[in-house]
Amino acid sequence: MAMNSEFTTLLAQTNESLGTILHIGAGSGDDLKAICDLKPNKVVAVEAAGVLFESLQRKARKFNNVNAIKCWVLPANCNRSTAFLFNNPRYNSLSQPTELTNIYPNITLTSRQDVNGTTLESLISSLQLNTNQLNVLVLSIQGGEVELLQTATYEILKSFTYIFIQAPQKGLYADSWKTANNVDYFDPIISRDADQSIFIYKHNQEAAAVELHLNSLEQSLLKLQQENQEISSQNKKLLERQAEFESEIQVLTEQRQNLQDDNQKAQTNSKEAEEQVGILEDQCKKQKAELEAARKSVSQLNEAVQASERETQILALNNQKLIDENAKLAEELSSELSQAKAHCEKEREHHLKNKEWAEGLADEVKKLRQEKEELVKFKTTNDQLNKKNNELEYRQVKLDEELNKAQVQLNLLTEILFSAGLSND
């Protein structure tokens, strides 16, 4: 397709320095001379068809500022696409043909191929365009301009002052250019439909700046709303935390009151413990006195038992002596029996006296037996007293242990009171 004369005239009349002209779909380079006559700093001509690129490359060698590139230019986020190839490579496209072969019967589809390429974003980024100069984007890609421009971001296109589209006639391809007002922040200045559609767009930087500023304000507003939401959420959390703190303070206040109550109870218990210790000490003294009295009583009983045993021994000796004397007397009476017949009455009287004395002696023996029984009772009593003495000693040990426990409790209560006093301070 030949470069539109209105477009070249427009560029020739501009007072701005012409920077880079990027021509995608440059074909065999028919427009190359017209573009170079505009004296841009650089021309980048891109063509994917091999036969057309060879011609383009030959023509590009005539100019020092022309760089010819062979590649398919793909939409954003795409590194592979289907290319529709025709017997006339000028009609090759990434857009599926519809009425092309019907309107032009001599044009036939020869093949479909999956092709690799570079995205428009990567291509433009690699050029490092000078935004202080007038840069131009030219598209002659047989229906592929639709998806290419619709997927391109403003950040990619804002480096260009003009976009020139040489679109095919409507209906030849599935995605032919249909409207002239769908390039963001670019205003249509020329739109004409004929056998081919010509569209020229000029970058509206003021509208873009306003729109971007509005977008920035919307983003800032959205950010402020999010921050307000976060602040509200934080305030809510702070209020919840404050409620938790108040609840914790209430709990701590109750715990403090409980500690004060416990402290008061501990003081009362301490006094009671001191009184109890005093009572235990008095009981201990009393039991010690009783134990001492019991020990003295046991000692006296032991002395009485010893005296009784000595008396029993004396009585036993006397009894043995009496028995010996009776035996001797009986022998004497037996030996003197023949001599005592004459003195029978006298001896009978004497015998009666002896009998009375024997009865008295029997009474004495009976008394001794009774004393012996009492001595046995004394021994039993002594054993009981010893047992009671052992029980008293055991009770004394228990009382000492209870007194020690009471002293330990008193020490613990004193430490608790001292710690509570420090906490209150």
RALIN-V624394 format. One line per field, one symbol per residue. ss: DSSP state (H for helix, E for strand, L for the rest). psi: psi as a letter, one per 20 degrees, with the letter a starting at -180 (. if undefined). burial: b if it has 9 or more other ideal C-beta (glycine too) atoms within 8 Angstrom, else e. A space follows every 10 residues. Layout:
ss = ???
psi = ???
burial = ???
This chain:
ss = LLLLHHHHHH HHHLLLLEEE EEEELLLLLL LHHHHHLLLL LEEEEEELLH HHHHHHHHHH LLLLLEEEEE LEEELLLLLE EEEEEELLHH HLELLLELLH HHHLLLLLEE EEEEEEEEEH HHHHHHHLLL LLLEEEEEEL LLLLHHHHHH LLLHHHHLLL LEEEEEEELL LLELLLLLLL LLLLLEEEEE EEELLEEEEE EEELHHHHHH HHHHHHHHHH HHHHHHHHHH HHHHHHHHHH HHHHHHHHHH HHHHHHHHHH HHHHHHHHHH HHHHHHHHHH HHHHHHHHHH HHHHHHHHHH HHHHHHHHHH HHHHHHHHHH HHHHHHHHHH HHHHHLHHHH LLLHHHHHHH HHHHHHHHHH HHHHHHHHHH HHHHHHHHHH HHHHHHHHHH HHHHHHHHHH HHHHHHHHHH HHHHHHHHHH HHHHL
psi = pqpphhghgg hhiqiqppdp oooplicjkh igghghhilr hqpoppphpg ghhggghghh iiqhjpoppo qpoqrqkpjp rppoprhoih jqqippqfjg hghnhipqoh rpqpqraqqh ggghhihmqo iiroqppppm kmiihfhghh ipqhhgiiiq hqpppnqrqp ihrhlqphqj lkopjppphp oppchqpppp qppnhghggg ghgggggggg gggggghggg gggggghggg hgggggghgg ghgghggggg ghgggggghg ghggghgggh gghggghggg gggggggggg hgggggghgg hhgghggggh ghgghgghgh gghhhjghhi hhkggghggh ggghgghggg hggggggggg hgghgggggg gggghgghgg ghgghggghg ghggghgggg gghggghggh gggh.
burial = eebbebbbeb beeeeeebbb bbbbbbbbbe bbebbbebeb bbbbbbbbbe ebbebbbebb eebeebebeb bbbbbbeeee bebbbbeebe bbbbbebeeb beeeeebebe eeeebebebb bebbeebebb eebbbbbbbb bbbbbbbbbe bbebebbbeb ebbbbbbbbe ebbebbbeee eebebbebeb beeeebbbbb bbbbeebbee bbeeeeeeee eeeeeeeeee eeeeeeeeee eeeeeeeeee eeeeeeeebb ebbeebbebb eebbebbeeb bebbeebbeb beebbebbee bbebbeebbe bbeebbeebe ebeeebeebe eebeeeeeeb eeeeeebeee eeebeeebee beebbeebee bbebbeebbe bbeebbebbe ebbebbeebb ebbeebbebb eebbebbeeb eeeee
